[in-house]
Amino acid sequence: MKWITVLLFFSLSCGFSSNLEKQQFNAPLMGKKELVFTVPKGFINKYIVANNPRGVEEYYLYNGQMILYVGYAAEWPSENARLIAAVKAADPTIDGVYKGIDGSGFYWKEIQVDRLRMGYRNIPINLKAQFDQSLISVKIKNQGL
């Protein structure tokens, strides 16, 4: 029975990783550090927004208006700012990890740590695990290593 559990975990882990691809992100304020993370395969567009000298946000767009984003020192509202405001109004003790289901039944989530934010929006239940995996895959590394 123990081996069945181990094999099941291994096969699930491999299934998630095969649907994800590695990405890197850095911003001027991060110095020689960069974020390394995975995103679900199949994004149709990727673009960067830099509205101030040092803040940067990178977006991954998927079919069905699904969005994954990562930003550092961004001084503009995030994709989920309105939803986060509603969560904070309902429970002001929540801080750092915001999540929910929007009015259309799609999942959204944002994690904020210091000046870093990473989140997703418009995700159906059948893809939620892949997008959650992206958010927990973030690692900070020195550039060039």
N, C-alpha and C positions, 0 to 999 in steps of 0.2 A: 504494500500500500504506500509505503514511504517513497518508493521509486516512481510510482504513478504520479504522485504529487510533484516530485522533482521534474519529471518529464513534462508534465502539464505546464509548470511554471516556465521551463525552458522554451517550450513551443510557443507559449503566449509571448514571452520576451522577444523571441525571434520574429514573431508576427508583427509586433509593434515596430521593431527596428527596421524591418524590411520596407515599411511604409513611410519611413522618415529619412530625411537627408540632412547632413551637417551644414551649418551656416556659421558665419563669423560676423561680429559687429563691433565697431569701436567708435568713440566720439572723442573730440579734442580734449575734453576734461578728464578722460580716462587715462591720459598719458600713454604709457607703453603697455597698457593692459587691453585685453579684448574679451568679449563674451563669445563663447562657443556654445552652440545649442543645436537642437534638431528641429526641423519643421516637417509637417506632413508633405509628402511628395504631391506634385500636381498643381502647384500654384501657377496661375496664369500670368501674373505680373508681380514685379517687385520694384518698389521705389523708395526713395529716401526723401525725407522732409527735414530741412535745416533752416528754421526761421529766426534763429538768433546765432550769434557767433560761435557758440559752443554746444548748444543743444541739438540733438539729432534723434530722429525717429525713423525706423525702417518698417515698411509694411509689406506683407505677403498677401496677395489677393487670390481668392479661389472662386470657382463657379458658385453660383447661388449667393453671392455677396458675403461669403465667409471671409473674415479678416483675421490675420495674426499679426501682432505688432510688438516691437521692442524699441524702447527709447531711453535716452540718458540725458538728463538735464533739460528736457523739453519743457518749455514754459507756456505751452498752449494746452488746452483741454484734450484729454485722451479720447479715444473712440468710445469709451464707456463712461465718460464724465457724468452724463445725465443719470445713468443707472446707478453709479456710485453715490451720487448725491442723494438719491432716493433711499439707498441702503443705509447711509450715514444718518439720514433723518429718522429712519425707523429704529436704528440702534447705534447711537453715537460711540459705543464702546468698541465697535469693529474698527480695526486698523490694520492695513497692510495687505490683506487678501479679501477681495470683493468678488462676489459671484452671484449668479441668479439665472432666471429664465425671463426673457423679455415678453412683451405682450403678444408676440407672434409664436411663442412656444420654443424659441431658439435659446441656446445656452450662451452665456457670456461670462468672462472672468478677467480680473486684472490683479496682478501682484505688484506691490510697490515696496521697494527696499532702498532706503536713502534716496538717491536721485535716479534710480533705475525703475522703469516700469515695463511690464510685459503682459500682454493679454490677448484675448480673442473675442470675437463677436459673431453672431448669426450662425452658430454651430448646431447642427441637428444631433439628436441623441446618439445616432449610430457612429458619429465621428468624434464625439466628445473625448473619448479616452485617448485618441491620437493627439488632439490639441492639448489635453492635460499633460501628456507625456512631454510635449515641447516645453511647456512652462517649467517642469521640474528637471529638465535636462540642462539647464543653464549652468555653465562653469566659467569662472574668471581665470584667464591665463595671461602670462606675459607674452607679448607679441614675439613671433619667431620661434616659439618652443613647440 
